[in-house]
Each structure stands twice: as C-alpha cells, then as structure tokens.
Amino acid sequence: MTDTVEIRHRDTTARLALTGAEPVSWRVGGTEYLWSGDPAHWNRHAPWLFPVVGASAGGSVTVAGRAYPMAQHGFARDSRFDVVAQTEDSVTFRLADTAETRTHYPFAFRLDITATVTDGALAFACAVHNPGAEPLPYGLGFHPAFPWPFADGTRAAEGGYAVRFETPERPAVPEVGPGGLLVRSERALPLDGETLPLDPALFTEALVFLNARSRIMRFTAPSGAAIALEADDFPHLAVWTKPTAPFLSLECWTGHADWLGFSGELATRDSQRLLAPGASARHGVTLRHVPA
C-alpha cells in the first residue's frame, strides 16, 4: 500500500496522504498551489483538525470529570485513515475510534472525508457520524496553506497581495494568549470592508474571525489571480502564517481554541458541536483557482 492517493480531472490533480487524509499537492495546469511542507517553516500542507480545533486549556479535555490529553487541533491530522472508496477523480477516507483514540477522546465516532477534483478545484465533503449511545462533542477544521507569492508580486507589505472576504468583516479579532488560547480582548486590523492587505508583520498570531459573515475568502495576487476557499457550515474563518515563512494559510473551523481560563467539560466548550446518538453532520469546503 502506498502512503498517498492521486486523483485527477483533466489538468487538475491532487495527491492526498493516508496520514491525516491530508492533501499534499494540488496542481492546476501543472502549477502547484499547495504549500510544500518545508520543515524549515511549517512541515504540514493542509491538515484536518478533529475532534477539537485549536488549543485546549492545560493540554487536555475533560469528559465526565476526567482529564484526557489532547494535542492542539486534535489527533486526526496524525492518524492513518482508511481508503473506503476511490475513482479516477475522487477518494473517500475514513477514521474511526480505536482503543488509542479513546485514551484522548472517550467516544465512538466515524469521520469520512471525500475529496473530489474538478476543473481548477479541489472539493471536500466531510461527514461526522455518532454511532455511540451518548452525544458526541466535536470540532472540525481545515487548515490549508498556499505559496506566498503564488503568482506575480512579492510577499512584502507592498507586494500587492490581499485576502478578500465575500462580505465586509469586523476589523478586529481576538488576541491569542499563552499556549494558543483565545483572550477576550481584541486587536485591530487594517481591514477595509472586504479587503485585508497582506503584510507579514500582521502575523504575530493567527487572525481569527469568529462567526464570520463570509463563506468565501480569496487570497488574491496583484494581477487578480486568486486562490479561493469556499466553506459550507464552517462558521469561523482564520488567516495565518509566520512572519518569515513564504506561505499563507486560509482556514475554516466549526469550533475554536479554548478561551483563557476555561475549565469546563468538553461538551460545554464554546462552539463545540454536540451530535446526537445515531446522528450525522455534514460540512464542505472547496479550494478553487481563479485565473487573472
């Protein structure tokens, strides 16, 4: 068995790893639009975040009064998925609970992620299933990164790159505190309605747009070429990089990191979803290359 699966539609291809069901390549017309995963900057490409998004207070989650260790963004991104269906242009990955996952997250679950390529696009349909007898608290997120620059212009503040939201967003985001926890105070952004001009100096931490109005955001080059992220039932958006790293990450989340000082049960974590026994929830996200 190989460690990656390739899918193709005309001149659009994607390669996805069994570890994390993570896309590691997305090419349109021979051009690569996913970040390389260079470990000198960030050794991932586009991880899936589950069963939590962001940091958990104290590095653990509490279920029925017991603490369970939980890494930032959960364990799915480092877990091996099974391939349960595949065609030339699509593949479905599955992760289900095991004795190991229950040492971190004591629930029965199944996470299916179907990736499909179409002309210029890479789309994902996600399904979270609760086969257990109790409500399932979960968070799901997608964390893809793209080369910056990916077209003309430069990464400098005057390089002409921007993030353009579908609709105007609030020009302020929560501060990020110790250990990646969110803080109730805010920081102002140079956001002009729908447009955030990009400057590496903005990114001391991630820019987290809680309950964003937009469902689409575009990483745009000076020429007008863009990489768009279109989210379906992911209410929170984020933009992130490191000040010296040549990539930009556009993210969509159902949940987010704990607030600083949180000490409650996982089921009461702010924005954590609760899935009834026997129920399923569906989320979708599409990456689309928009030519100039």
C-alpha positions in Angstrom: 0.0 0.0 0.0 1.3 3.4 -0.9 1.2 6.4 1.5 -0.6 8.7 -0.9 -3.5 8.6 -3.4 -3.7 10.6 -6.6 -6.9 11.8 -8.2 -7.2 13.7 -11.5 -9.7 15.6 -13.7 -8.2 16.9 -16.9 -5.4 19.2 -16.0 -6.3 19.4 -12.3 -4.7 16.8 -10.0 -4.4 16.3 -6.2 -2.4 13.9 -4.1 -3.5 13.1 -0.6 -1.8 11.3 2.2 -3.3 8.4 4.2 -1.9 10.0 7.3 -4.5 12.7 8.2 -6.3 12.4 4.8 -4.2 15.5 4.2 -3.8 16.9 0.6 -0.1 17.3 -0.1 -0.4 18.5 -3.7 -3.0 20.4 -5.7 -1.9 21.3 -9.3 -3.9 23.2 -11.9 -2.4 23.3 -15.4 0.9 22.0 -14.0 1.3 24.7 -11.3 1.4 23.7 -7.7 -1.0 25.7 -5.4 -0.4 24.0 -2.1 2.4 24.8 0.3 5.4 22.4 0.0 5.5 21.5 3.7 9.1 22.7 4.0 10.0 21.9 7.6 12.2 25.0 7.8 9.0 26.9 8.1 6.0 24.5 8.6 6.1 20.8 8.0 2.4 20.4 7.0 0.4 21.2 3.9 -3.3 21.2 4.6 -4.2 19.3 7.8 -7.7 18.3 9.0 -8.5 19.3 12.6 -10.6 16.9 14.7 -12.0 16.3 17.3 -11.1 19.8 18.5 -9.9 23.0 16.8 -7.1 24.9 18.4 -5.5 24.6 21.8 -7.2 23.0 24.8 -6.7 24.6 28.2 -4.0 22.7 30.1 -3.4 20.5 27.0 -6.4 18.3 27.9 -10.1 18.0 27.6 -12.5 17.0 30.4 -15.2 14.3 30.0 -17.3 13.2 33.0 -14.9 14.8 35.3 -11.8 13.1 33.9 -9.0 14.8 32.0 -7.8 13.4 28.7 -4.6 14.6 27.0 -5.5 16.5 23.8 -2.9 17.9 21.3 -3.5 21.2 19.6 -6.0 20.7 16.8 -6.7 17.1 17.9 -5.3 13.8 16.7 -6.9 13.3 13.2 -4.0 15.1 11.4 -1.6 12.5 12.7 -3.8 9.4 12.4 -3.9 7.0 9.5 -7.1 6.9 7.6 -8.5 4.0 5.5 -9.5 4.4 1.9 -13.1 3.2 1.6 -13.9 4.3 -2.0 -11.9 5.6 -5.0 -12.5 6.7 -8.6 -10.3 8.5 -11.0 -11.4 11.9 -9.7 -12.4 11.2 -6.1 -11.4 9.3 -3.0 -13.1 8.8 0.4 -11.1 8.4 3.6 -12.4 7.1 6.9 -11.2 7.4 10.5 -13.0 5.6 13.3 -12.4 5.3 17.0 -9.9 2.8 18.4 -8.6 1.9 21.8 -5.8 4.5 21.2 -8.2 7.4 20.3 -10.3 6.6 23.3 -7.3 7.4 25.6 -7.7 11.0 24.3 -11.4 11.2 23.3 -13.6 8.6 25.0 -16.3 8.4 22.3 -17.3 6.3 19.4 -17.1 8.2 16.1 -16.6 8.0 12.4 -15.1 10.7 10.2 -15.4 10.4 6.5 -13.7 12.8 4.1 -14.3 12.7 0.4 -12.0 14.6 -1.9 -13.0 15.4 -5.5 -11.2 17.3 -8.2 -13.0 19.2 -10.9 -11.7 21.9 -13.3 -9.4 24.1 -11.3 -10.9 23.0 -8.0 -10.4 20.6 -5.1 -13.6 19.9 -3.1 -14.2 18.1 0.2 -17.4 16.6 1.6 -17.0 15.8 5.3 -19.3 13.6 7.4 -19.1 13.1 11.2 -21.1 10.2 12.4 -22.0 9.3 16.0 -22.5 5.5 16.3 -22.5 5.7 20.1 -25.2 5.9 22.8 -24.3 9.4 24.1 -24.0 12.9 22.5 -20.7 13.4 20.6 -18.9 16.7 21.2 -16.7 17.6 18.2 -14.9 20.3 16.4 -13.8 20.1 12.8 -11.5 22.3 10.8 -9.4 22.6 7.6 -6.0 24.3 7.6 -4.6 24.5 4.0 -1.6 26.7 3.2 -0.6 28.1 -0.2 2.7 29.6 -1.5 3.1 33.3 -1.0 3.6 34.6 -3.6 1.8 32.1 -5.9 1.7 34.4 -8.9 3.1 37.9 -9.6 4.1 40.4 -6.9 6.1 39.7 -3.7 5.5 38.7 -0.1 6.5 42.2 1.1 3.9 44.5 2.6 4.0 46.5 -0.7 3.8 43.3 -2.8 0.1 43.7 -3.7 -1.3 40.5 -2.0 -4.6 40.6 -0.1 -7.3 38.5 1.4 -10.7 39.5 0.1 -13.8 38.4 2.0 -17.2 37.7 0.4 -18.7 40.4 2.6 -17.4 43.1 5.0 -16.0 41.7 8.3 -15.3 43.3 11.6 -11.8 45.0 11.6 -10.9 43.3 14.9 -10.1 39.8 16.1 -9.5 38.2 19.5 -6.0 38.3 20.9 -4.2 34.9 21.1 -2.7 34.3 24.6 -0.4 31.8 26.2 -0.5 28.3 24.7 -2.7 29.4 21.8 -5.8 30.1 24.0 -8.1 32.9 22.9 -8.3 36.1 25.0 -11.4 38.3 25.4 -9.5 41.4 24.4 -9.2 42.3 20.7 -6.6 43.6 18.3 -7.5 46.0 15.5 -6.8 45.1 11.8 -6.2 47.2 8.7 -9.3 45.6 7.2 -11.1 47.9 4.7 -14.6 46.4 4.4 -13.9 43.1 2.5 -10.2 43.6 1.9 -7.3 42.9 4.2 -4.0 44.0 2.6 -1.3 41.4 3.5 1.8 42.3 5.4 4.0 39.6 7.1 4.2 41.9 10.2 0.4 41.2 10.8 1.1 37.7 11.8 2.4 37.5 15.3 -0.5 35.1 15.8 -3.4 33.8 13.7 -6.2 36.2 12.7 -9.4 34.5 13.9 -12.7 35.7 12.5 -15.3 34.2 14.9 -18.8 33.8 13.4 -17.6 35.4 10.2 -20.3 36.8 7.8 -18.4 35.5 4.8 -18.5 31.9 3.5 -15.8 32.7 0.8 -12.4 34.3 1.1 -9.9 34.8 -1.6 -6.1 35.0 -1.4 -5.5 37.5 -4.3 -2.4 38.4 -6.3 -1.9 41.9 -7.8 -2.9 40.5 -11.2 -6.3 39.4 -9.9 -5.4 35.7 -9.9 -6.7 34.1 -6.7 -7.0 31.0 -4.5 -10.5 30.9 -3.1 -11.7 28.9 -0.1 -15.4 28.3 0.0 -16.8 27.0 3.3 -20.1 25.2 4.0 -21.1 25.0 7.7 -17.8 26.3 9.0 -18.8 29.5 10.8 -15.3 30.6 11.8 -12.5 31.6 9.5 -8.8 32.3 10.1 -5.8 33.6 8.3 -2.3 32.6 9.4 1.4 32.5 8.6 4.7 33.1 10.3 6.4 36.4 9.7 9.3 34.9 7.8 7.5 32.0 6.1 6.7 32.0 2.4 3.1 30.7 2.7 -0.4 31.9 3.7 -3.0 29.7 5.4 -6.7 30.2 4.9 -8.7 28.2 7.5 -12.3 27.3 8.2 -13.5 25.9 11.5 -16.7 24.7 13.3 -15.0 25.3 16.6 -12.0 27.2 18.0 -9.5 27.2 20.8 -10.5 27.4 24.4 -10.8 30.8 26.0 -8.1 31.6 28.5 -9.4 30.5 31.9 -11.8 27.8 30.6 -12.0 24.8 32.9 -15.3 23.1 32.0 -16.3 19.9 30.3 -15.6 19.3 26.6 -19.3 19.3 25.8 -19.6 22.9 27.2 -16.6 24.2 25.3 -17.6 27.3 23.4 -18.6 26.5 19.8 -18.1 22.7 20.2 -20.8 20.9 18.3 -23.0 18.2 20.0 -24.1 15.3 17.7 -27.0 13.2 19.0 -26.6 9.4 19.2 -27.0 7.8 15.8 -26.9 11.2 14.0 -24.6 12.5 11.3 -23.4 16.0 10.5 -22.0 17.2 7.1 -19.6 20.0 6.3 -18.0 21.0 3.0 -15.1 23.1 1.7 -13.8 23.8 -1.8 -10.4 25.2 -2.9 -10.7 27.0 -6.3 -8.1 28.5 -8.5 -9.3 31.8 -10.1 -7.2 32.9 -13.1 -6.4 36.5 -13.6 
